[in-house]
């Protein structure tokens, strides 16, 4: 099972500023229990050789992450996600 590393302070502030605390905690639990959970829509982003992935926090926000040693992952950003 993957484990999400402690968030950087700037990411914690972003989550708090945008009122995502509860949604973040729910998405984190889903991800750590099953990274392929349908509500997360986990995917490898382009360009694929950079190995940056994302999962959905809600319809508007996504968490970008990279895989570290073992099964640990690091969240590198929380971003708005718009689809046309």
Buried (B, 14 or more C-beta within 10 A) or exposed (E): EBEBEEBEEEBBEBBEEBEBEEBBEBBBEBBBEBBEBEEBEBEEEEEEEEEBBBBBBEEEBBBBBEEEEEEEBBBBBBBEBEEE
